[in-house]
């Protein structure tokens, strides 16, 4: 069987494409394009259009026979989903079962801060050095629990910071060793109502805290340590303050001050304006005289 020869035809880009809605359009196309029987007998080679239409007709007939044998089932309408409505039950005995216990005060409500200086909140945590000292101290018998040791170290730090505040020795940057102003007697007097340890235990904790502070040369609590200076080159010192960017001060940003220097500057400005005024008046008088002499001649 010889291959079908497809002759290229020029395409018209302005021609509208036909819209095929059913297989009957192919049947009409087949009836219009099929030549008479005599011409088909004379030319045994079918055209490409005839072959394509006959193939589509066979597909249509086979699908129609298959559909006629099957029983079409009408799909049932899907029930629409309903929006759930919340249900509630009125409890008649609610007011009696849950009585009101809050009385609204006449003033504003204020909460107490979580960070109390000498309250129950402790910011200090034991490090390895503290744990080693505590194990050595409690070797014979457990005289000091770790929680109580943390509380004493924290309160000693806070009391020493307050003592430096009263003395005016709070430095803005960490440049020199920070002195220790808290004495043993002052610490015992301030914490006598807040500690339950004996004098010997408290004295041992105080000496250990003081010796550690002298080695550190700064407060043990991080928030009580002043920041390092800007020009510090030690990479292990963090939390440096930012360098202040130098901005040019304009006249609008400068403050006006009523002093002798400003008064002298204003007097100099007034003298300069008076001289300029005198020069302009003399120049105007000269121009008038020149115009008068010119008109008379």
C-alpha positions as CSV (number, residue, x, y, z in Angstrom):
1,X,0.0,0.0,0.0
2,X,1.5,3.3,-1.0
3,X,1.8,6.2,1.4
4,X,-0.6,9.0,1.1
5,X,0.9,12.0,-0.5
6,X,0.2,15.3,1.3
7,X,0.5,18.3,-0.9
8,X,1.4,21.5,0.9
9,X,-1.2,24.2,0.6
10,X,-0.8,27.8,1.4
11,X,-2.5,28.9,4.6
12,X,-4.8,31.9,4.9
13,X,-4.1,33.6,8.2
14,X,-7.3,35.8,7.9
15,X,-9.6,32.8,7.4
16,X,-11.7,31.9,10.4
17,X,-11.3,28.4,11.7
18,X,-14.4,26.2,11.7
19,X,-15.9,25.2,15.0
20,X,-16.8,21.5,15.2
21,X,-19.7,21.0,17.6
22,X,-20.7,17.4,16.8
23,X,-19.9,14.5,14.6
24,X,-22.6,15.5,12.2
25,X,-20.4,18.2,10.9
26,X,-18.0,15.5,9.8
27,X,-20.8,13.6,8.1
28,X,-21.8,16.7,6.1
29,X,-18.2,17.3,5.3
30,X,-17.9,13.7,4.1
31,X,-21.0,13.9,1.9
32,X,-19.8,17.1,0.4
33,X,-16.3,16.0,-0.3
34,X,-16.9,12.4,-1.4
35,X,-16.9,12.1,-5.3
36,X,-19.4,9.9,-7.2
37,X,-19.0,6.1,-7.1
38,X,-17.7,6.0,-10.7
39,X,-14.9,8.4,-9.8
40,X,-14.0,6.4,-6.7
41,X,-13.8,3.3,-8.8
42,X,-11.6,5.0,-11.3
43,X,-9.3,6.3,-8.7
44,X,-8.4,3.5,-6.2
45,X,-6.3,5.8,-4.0
46,X,-8.5,7.5,-1.3
47,X,-7.8,11.1,-0.3
48,X,-6.5,12.2,3.1
49,X,-9.8,14.0,3.9
50,X,-11.9,10.9,3.2
51,X,-9.7,8.6,5.3
52,X,-9.8,11.0,8.2
53,X,-13.6,11.4,8.1
54,X,-14.2,7.7,7.8
55,X,-12.0,7.0,10.8
56,X,-13.9,9.6,12.9
57,X,-17.2,8.1,11.8
58,X,-16.2,4.6,12.9
59,X,-15.2,6.0,16.3
60,X,-18.5,7.8,16.6
61,X,-20.5,4.7,15.7
62,X,-18.6,2.5,18.1
63,X,-19.0,5.0,20.9
64,X,-22.7,5.4,20.1
65,X,-23.3,1.6,20.2
66,X,-21.4,1.3,23.5
67,X,-23.4,4.1,25.1
68,X,-26.7,2.6,23.9
69,X,-26.0,-0.6,25.7
70,X,-25.2,1.0,29.0
71,X,-27.8,2.4,31.4
72,X,-27.1,6.0,32.2
73,X,-27.4,6.7,35.9
74,X,-28.4,10.2,36.9
75,X,-26.0,11.4,39.6
76,X,-27.7,12.3,42.7
77,X,-27.6,15.9,43.8
78,X,-24.9,16.3,46.5
79,X,-26.4,17.5,49.7
80,X,-25.1,21.0,50.7
81,X,-23.0,21.2,53.8
82,X,-24.6,23.0,56.7
83,X,-22.8,25.4,58.9
84,X,-22.8,24.1,62.5
85,X,-24.6,26.2,65.0
86,X,-23.2,26.3,68.6
87,X,-25.5,25.0,71.2
88,X,-25.7,26.4,74.8
89,X,-27.5,25.5,77.9
90,X,-28.6,28.0,80.6
91,X,-27.4,26.9,84.0
92,X,-29.8,28.3,86.6
93,X,-27.5,27.6,89.6
94,X,-24.4,29.2,88.1
95,X,-24.5,32.3,90.3
96,X,-24.9,30.1,93.4
97,X,-22.2,27.6,92.4
98,X,-19.6,30.2,91.3
99,X,-19.9,33.1,93.7
100,X,-18.1,36.4,92.9
101,X,-14.8,36.6,94.8
102,X,-13.2,39.7,93.2
103,X,-14.1,43.2,94.6
104,X,-13.2,46.0,92.2
105,X,-11.1,48.6,94.0
106,X,-11.6,52.3,93.5
107,X,-7.9,52.9,92.4
108,X,-5.8,51.5,89.6
109,X,-4.4,48.0,89.8
110,X,-0.6,47.8,89.8
111,X,1.4,44.6,89.6
112,X,4.6,44.2,91.5
113,X,7.7,43.8,89.4
114,X,9.2,40.4,89.0
115,X,12.8,41.7,89.5
116,X,12.9,42.7,93.2
117,X,16.3,43.8,94.5
118,X,16.1,41.8,97.7
119,X,13.0,39.7,97.2
120,X,12.5,36.1,96.4
121,X,13.7,36.4,92.8
122,X,17.4,35.5,92.5
123,X,19.4,36.3,89.4
124,X,22.7,34.6,90.3
125,X,23.6,31.1,89.2
126,X,26.5,29.1,90.6
127,X,29.4,28.5,88.3
128,X,32.0,25.7,88.5
129,X,34.2,27.6,90.9
130,X,31.2,28.2,93.2
131,X,30.2,24.6,93.1
132,X,33.8,23.5,94.0
133,X,34.0,25.8,96.9
134,X,30.5,24.7,98.1
135,X,31.5,21.0,97.9
136,X,34.7,21.7,99.9
137,X,32.7,23.7,102.5
138,X,30.0,21.0,102.9
139,X,32.5,18.1,102.9
140,X,32.0,17.2,106.6
141,X,28.3,18.1,106.9
142,X,25.8,19.9,104.7
143,X,25.8,23.4,106.3
144,X,24.8,25.4,103.2
145,X,22.4,24.3,100.4
146,X,23.1,25.5,96.9
147,X,19.9,27.6,96.7
148,X,20.8,29.5,99.9
149,X,24.3,30.1,98.6
150,X,23.0,31.6,95.4
151,X,20.7,33.9,97.4
152,X,23.5,35.1,99.6
153,X,25.8,35.8,96.6
154,X,23.0,37.7,94.9
155,X,22.1,39.9,97.9
156,X,25.8,40.7,98.6
157,X,26.2,41.9,95.0
158,X,23.0,44.1,95.2
159,X,24.0,45.6,98.6
160,X,27.5,46.5,97.4
161,X,26.0,48.1,94.3
162,X,23.7,50.3,96.4
163,X,26.7,51.2,98.6
164,X,28.6,52.4,95.5
165,X,25.6,54.4,94.3
166,X,25.3,56.2,97.7
167,X,29.1,57.0,97.5
168,X,28.8,58.2,93.9
169,X,31.3,55.7,92.5
170,X,29.2,54.3,89.7
171,X,31.5,54.4,86.6
172,X,29.9,54.7,83.1
173,X,32.5,52.4,81.5
174,X,34.7,49.6,82.7
175,X,38.1,51.3,82.7
176,X,39.6,50.6,86.2
177,X,39.0,48.0,88.9
178,X,35.7,48.6,90.7
179,X,36.2,48.8,94.5
180,X,34.3,46.9,97.1
181,X,32.5,49.1,99.7
182,X,30.3,46.6,101.5
183,X,31.6,45.6,104.9
184,X,30.8,42.5,106.8
185,X,29.0,44.2,109.7
186,X,26.8,46.2,107.3
187,X,25.9,43.1,105.3
188,X,24.9,41.2,108.5
189,X,22.8,44.1,109.7
190,X,21.0,44.5,106.3
191,X,20.3,40.7,105.9
192,X,19.7,39.7,109.5
193,X,15.9,39.4,108.9
194,X,16.3,37.7,105.5
195,X,18.8,34.9,106.2
196,X,18.5,31.9,108.4
197,X,22.2,30.8,108.3
198,X,24.6,31.1,111.2
199,X,27.2,33.8,111.7
200,X,30.1,31.5,110.8
201,X,28.5,30.3,107.5
202,X,27.6,33.9,106.5
203,X,31.1,35.1,107.3
204,X,32.6,32.3,105.1
205,X,30.3,33.2,102.2
206,X,31.2,36.9,102.6
207,X,34.9,36.3,102.5
208,X,34.6,34.0,99.5
209,X,32.5,36.6,97.7
210,X,34.9,39.4,98.5
211,X,37.9,37.3,97.4
212,X,36.1,36.5,94.1
213,X,35.2,40.1,93.5
214,X,38.9,41.2,94.0
215,X,40.0,38.7,91.4
216,X,37.3,39.7,88.9
217,X,37.8,43.4,89.6
218,X,34.2,44.0,88.6
219,X,30.7,42.9,89.8
220,X,29.8,39.3,89.4
221,X,26.2,40.0,88.2
222,X,26.2,40.9,84.5
223,X,23.6,43.7,84.7
224,X,25.7,45.5,87.4
225,X,28.8,45.5,85.2
226,X,29.5,48.8,83.4
227,X,30.0,48.4,79.6
228,X,33.6,48.4,78.3
229,X,34.9,51.6,76.7
230,X,34.5,52.2,72.9
231,X,38.3,52.1,72.3
232,X,38.7,48.7,74.0
233,X,40.5,46.2,71.7
234,X,39.9,43.1,73.8
235,X,37.7,40.8,71.6
236,X,36.3,39.0,74.7
237,X,34.8,42.2,76.1
238,X,31.3,42.4,74.6
239,X,28.4,44.9,74.8
240,X,30.5,47.9,73.8
241,X,28.6,51.2,73.5
242,X,28.2,52.5,70.0
243,X,30.4,55.3,68.8
244,X,28.5,58.6,68.5
245,X,28.5,59.7,64.9
246,X,29.9,63.2,64.6
247,X,27.3,65.4,63.0
248,X,27.9,68.9,61.7
249,X,26.1,71.5,63.9
250,X,24.1,74.0,61.8
251,X,22.9,77.3,63.0
252,X,19.4,75.9,63.4
253,X,20.7,73.3,65.8
254,X,22.8,75.7,67.9
255,X,21.3,77.3,71.0
256,X,21.1,81.0,71.3
257,X,22.9,82.3,74.3
258,X,22.5,85.8,75.8
259,X,26.0,86.6,76.7
260,X,28.5,89.5,76.1
261,X,30.0,87.8,73.1
262,X,26.7,87.5,71.3
263,X,25.8,91.2,72.3
264,X,29.1,92.4,70.7
265,X,28.4,90.4,67.5
266,X,25.0,92.0,67.2
267,X,26.4,95.5,67.8
268,X,29.0,94.9,65.0
269,X,26.2,93.8,62.7
270,X,24.3,97.0,63.4
271,X,27.3,99.2,62.8
272,X,27.9,97.4,59.4
273,X,24.2,98.0,58.5
274,X,24.5,101.7,59.4
275,X,27.6,102.1,57.3
276,X,25.9,100.5,54.3
277,X,22.8,102.7,54.8
278,X,25.0,105.8,54.8
279,X,26.8,104.7,51.6
280,X,23.5,104.1,49.8
281,X,22.1,107.5,50.9
282,X,25.2,109.3,49.6
283,X,25.0,107.3,46.3
284,X,21.4,108.3,45.9
285,X,22.2,112.0,46.5
286,X,25.0,111.9,44.0
287,X,22.7,110.4,41.3
288,X,20.1,113.1,41.9
289,X,22.7,115.8,41.5
290,X,24.0,114.3,38.3
291,X,20.5,114.2,36.9
292,X,19.9,117.8,37.9
293,X,23.0,119.1,36.2
294,X,22.3,117.1,33.1
295,X,18.8,118.5,32.8
296,X,19.9,122.1,33.2
297,X,22.5,121.9,30.4
